[in-house]
Amino acid sequence: MRYYKSLCLIVAIDVAIFSLVSLFYRPHPGTTTFMLMKYLFFAPLVVVSVLQVIGLLMNVVRGHVNTIGVTRFVVYRYDTSPLLFFFGVAWELVLWILPMYVIVKFVAGSR
């Protein structure tokens, strides 16, 4: 659980820093400063997504998956409920690969 809290802290710090910076300075779109700020803002989000997918793969090798339930985190184990285990793996892949794909596509497409 400490791993997830640290990744959430990275995202929160990233959003807080760039929210604070954007209050005082907004570069014009298309400038070098705008592109630099965009890359610096989205890089930690992509890194967190990659680390989550790596953590998911490590958990799958161990035979369990940590995922988000309706109101809390849940752990599905392959040996007790294989169907929920595969559902949890699919859910985590969607939760972390889809945002990473969208972010990379947005950054690459707006050069």
Contacts in CASP RR format, 6 or more apart in sequence:
PFRMAT RR
TARGET T0000
AUTHOR 0000-0000-0000
METHOD contacts of the structure
MODEL  1
MRYYKSLCLIVAIDVAIFSLVSLFYRPHPGTTTFMLMKYLFFAPLVVVSV
LQVIGLLMNVVRGHVNTIGVTRFVVYRYDTSPLLFFFGVAWELVLWILPM
YVIVKFVAGSR
1 73 0 8 1.000
3 55 0 8 1.000
4 66 0 8 1.000
4 73 0 8 1.000
7 48 0 8 1.000
7 51 0 8 1.000
7 52 0 8 1.000
10 44 0 8 1.000
10 47 0 8 1.000
10 48 0 8 1.000
11 44 0 8 1.000
11 45 0 8 1.000
11 48 0 8 1.000
14 41 0 8 1.000
14 44 0 8 1.000
14 45 0 8 1.000
18 37 0 8 1.000
18 40 0 8 1.000
18 41 0 8 1.000
21 37 0 8 1.000
27 33 0 8 1.000
27 34 0 8 1.000
27 37 0 8 1.000
28 34 0 8 1.000
35 111 0 8 1.000
38 107 0 8 1.000
38 110 0 8 1.000
39 107 0 8 1.000
42 103 0 8 1.000
42 106 0 8 1.000
42 107 0 8 1.000
45 99 0 8 1.000
45 100 0 8 1.000
45 103 0 8 1.000
46 100 0 8 1.000
46 103 0 8 1.000
46 104 0 8 1.000
49 96 0 8 1.000
49 97 0 8 1.000
49 99 0 8 1.000
49 100 0 8 1.000
49 103 0 8 1.000
50 100 0 8 1.000
52 92 0 8 1.000
52 95 0 8 1.000
52 96 0 8 1.000
53 93 0 8 1.000
53 96 0 8 1.000
53 97 0 8 1.000
53 100 0 8 1.000
56 65 0 8 1.000
56 89 0 8 1.000
56 92 0 8 1.000
56 93 0 8 1.000
56 96 0 8 1.000
59 65 0 8 1.000
59 66 0 8 1.000
60 89 0 8 1.000
63 77 0 8 1.000
63 78 0 8 1.000
63 79 0 8 1.000
63 85 0 8 1.000
64 75 0 8 1.000
64 76 0 8 1.000
64 77 0 8 1.000
64 78 0 8 1.000
64 85 0 8 1.000
65 75 0 8 1.000
65 76 0 8 1.000
65 85 0 8 1.000
65 88 0 8 1.000
65 89 0 8 1.000
65 92 0 8 1.000
66 73 0 8 1.000
66 74 0 8 1.000
66 75 0 8 1.000
66 92 0 8 1.000
67 73 0 8 1.000
67 74 0 8 1.000
67 76 0 8 1.000
67 88 0 8 1.000
67 91 0 8 1.000
67 92 0 8 1.000
67 95 0 8 1.000
68 74 0 8 1.000
68 91 0 8 1.000
68 95 0 8 1.000
76 84 0 8 1.000
76 85 0 8 1.000
76 87 0 8 1.000
76 88 0 8 1.000
77 85 0 8 1.000
78 85 0 8 1.000
END
